[in-house]
Amino acid sequence: MAREEPTALERFINGVLPENPIYRQLLGMCPVLAVTSAMKPAMTMAGATAFVLICANIVISLMRSLLKPHLRILVFTLTIATFVTIADKFLAAYVYEMSKQLGPYVPLIIVNCLIISRCEICASKQSVGVAAADAVGMSLGFALALASIATVREILGSGMWFGLRVLPGSWPGWGIMVLPPGAFLSLGLLLGAAEWVSRKRARTNLWRTVRMLWSWRR
């Protein structure tokens, strides 16, 4: 018996937290480490990635009946590259300073394994509505992960958040947080926190099930 594919709502919810691309699947880690020194570049990258992911999922879903097994990765890559080029040119035209700050990381979205994996796992197998819901959920999960890491790094590194001061001017700033080691440190701590919360919830659910079974037995 074939396994039933998740619904649009399940795809959306899973993408935000249960299957978060960063904290649960560890996908697309390059921008996580490279552009999260502040919120503005992190959210710009999240927006560009969301645009590419949503558009690619929709297009791949529309042509899913035409995909050939031996050509599917090539089609995925060409589709993704088209929308990455659009995003890159848009940023260069309208947000030039941010485009310069992000540098090569926007073109590198082409090889972001998060987008390719969603094309393979969902878009190439399910309807446009489900593929779009999956892309939106994954994009939100990706943005939340980038925002959490960038928030920690920017506040501790400079006392600012989105360029606005949130800590007293006397805050010395932890310079390491805006440097590459700060990205690894922040990511490690937040990954550990996410795993701790996940295990705590699992233990809580286990005890709840045990108590329920015991009450039925009585």
C-alpha positions in Angstrom: 0.0 0.0 0.0 1.5 3.4 -1.0 2.2 5.9 1.7 -0.2 8.8 1.6 1.5 12.1 0.8 1.1 15.0 3.4 -1.6 17.6 2.8 -0.9 21.2 2.0 -1.5 22.2 5.7 0.8 19.4 6.9 3.5 20.5 4.5 3.2 24.1 5.6 3.3 23.3 9.4 6.1 20.9 9.0 8.3 23.4 7.2 8.0 26.0 9.9 9.0 24.0 13.0 8.9 20.2 12.9 11.0 19.9 9.8 12.7 23.3 10.0 15.3 23.4 7.3 18.1 24.7 9.6 17.4 23.4 13.1 16.0 20.0 12.1 17.4 19.2 8.6 20.6 21.3 8.6 20.0 22.4 4.9 21.2 25.6 3.3 23.9 26.2 5.9 26.1 28.5 3.8 24.0 31.6 4.1 23.3 30.8 7.8 27.0 31.2 8.6 27.8 33.9 6.0 25.0 36.6 6.2 23.7 36.5 9.8 26.0 39.1 11.3 23.0 41.5 11.2 19.3 41.3 10.6 19.1 43.3 7.4 21.3 41.0 5.3 19.8 38.0 6.9 16.3 39.0 6.1 17.3 40.0 2.6 18.7 36.6 2.0 15.6 35.0 3.5 13.4 37.0 1.1 15.5 36.1 -1.9 15.5 32.4 -1.0 11.7 32.5 -0.3 11.1 34.0 -3.8 13.2 31.4 -5.5 11.8 28.5 -3.5 8.2 29.4 -4.0 8.5 30.1 -7.7 10.6 27.0 -8.3 8.2 24.7 -6.4 5.2 26.1 -8.4 6.9 25.7 -11.8 8.2 22.2 -11.1 4.8 21.1 -9.8 3.1 22.5 -13.0 5.5 20.4 -15.2 5.7 17.3 -12.9 4.0 15.1 -15.4 6.6 16.0 -18.1 9.7 15.3 -15.9 11.9 12.5 -17.0 13.8 10.7 -14.2 17.2 11.1 -15.7 16.7 14.8 -16.4 14.9 15.9 -13.3 17.9 17.4 -11.5 18.9 19.3 -14.6 15.4 20.7 -14.9 15.4 21.6 -11.2 18.7 23.4 -11.5 17.8 25.4 -14.6 14.5 26.4 -13.1 16.1 27.5 -9.8 18.9 29.4 -11.7 16.3 31.3 -13.7 14.6 32.7 -10.5 17.9 33.3 -8.8 19.0 35.4 -11.7 15.8 37.4 -11.4 16.3 37.9 -7.6 20.0 38.8 -8.1 19.2 41.4 -10.8 16.3 42.9 -8.7 18.6 43.4 -5.7 21.3 44.9 -7.8 18.8 47.3 -9.4 16.8 48.4 -6.3 18.9 47.5 -3.2 22.4 48.0 -4.6 24.3 48.4 -1.3 22.7 45.2 0.2 23.4 43.4 -3.1 27.1 44.4 -2.7 27.0 43.3 1.0 25.6 39.9 0.2 28.1 39.4 -2.7 28.2 35.9 -4.1 25.8 34.4 -1.7 22.7 35.3 -3.7 23.9 33.5 -6.8 24.8 30.5 -4.6 21.1 30.0 -3.9 21.2 28.0 -7.2 23.0 25.2 -5.4 21.1 25.6 -2.1 20.2 22.0 -1.2 17.0 23.2 0.6 15.4 24.3 -2.7 16.6 21.3 -4.7 15.3 18.9 -2.0 11.9 20.5 -1.9 11.6 20.3 -5.7 12.5 16.6 -5.4 10.5 15.7 -2.3 7.3 17.7 -2.9 7.0 19.7 -6.0 7.8 16.9 -8.5 5.1 14.7 -6.8 2.2 16.8 -5.6 -0.2 19.5 -6.8 0.6 23.2 -7.2 -1.3 24.1 -4.0 0.6 21.6 -1.9 3.9 22.6 -3.5 3.2 26.3 -2.8 2.2 25.6 0.8 5.4 23.5 1.3 7.5 26.3 -0.1 5.9 29.0 2.1 6.3 26.8 5.2 9.9 26.1 4.5 10.6 29.7 3.6 9.1 30.8 7.0 11.1 28.2 8.8 14.3 29.3 7.0 13.6 33.0 7.8 12.9 32.2 11.4 16.2 30.4 11.7 18.1 33.2 10.0 16.4 35.8 12.2 17.1 34.0 15.4 20.8 33.6 14.7 21.1 37.2 13.3 19.3 38.6 16.4 21.8 36.9 18.8 24.8 37.9 16.8 23.8 41.6 16.1 22.6 42.3 19.7 25.6 40.7 21.4 28.0 41.9 18.8 27.0 45.6 18.5 24.1 46.2 20.8 21.9 46.9 17.8 18.9 45.2 16.1 17.9 46.0 12.6 20.3 49.0 12.9 18.5 50.3 16.0 20.2 50.4 19.4 18.6 48.1 21.9 21.4 47.8 24.5 22.9 50.8 26.4 25.7 52.7 24.7 28.0 51.5 27.4 27.6 47.9 26.0 31.2 47.0 24.9 30.0 44.6 22.2 31.4 41.2 21.6 33.4 41.6 18.5 33.6 37.8 18.0 29.9 37.6 17.4 30.0 39.6 14.1 33.0 37.5 12.9 32.8 34.0 11.4 33.5 32.3 14.8 30.4 34.0 16.1 28.3 32.4 13.5 29.4 28.9 14.5 29.0 29.7 18.2 25.5 31.1 17.8 24.4 28.3 15.5 25.8 25.6 17.9 24.0 27.1 20.9 20.7 27.5 19.1 20.9 24.0 17.7 21.5 22.7 21.2 18.6 24.7 22.5 16.3 23.4 19.7 17.3 19.8 20.4 16.8 20.2 24.2 13.3 21.6 23.6 12.5 18.8 21.2 13.6 16.1 23.6 11.8 17.7 26.5 8.6 17.7 24.5 9.1 14.1 23.5 9.6 13.1 27.2 6.5 15.1 28.1 4.4 13.3 25.4 5.8 10.0 26.5 4.8 10.5 30.2 1.4 11.7 29.1 0.9 8.6 27.0 2.0 6.4 29.9 -0.4 8.1 32.3 -3.2 7.7 29.8 -2.6 4.0 29.4 -2.4 3.5 33.2 -5.7 5.3 33.7 -7.3 3.1 31.1 -5.9 0.0 32.8 -7.4 1.0 36.1 
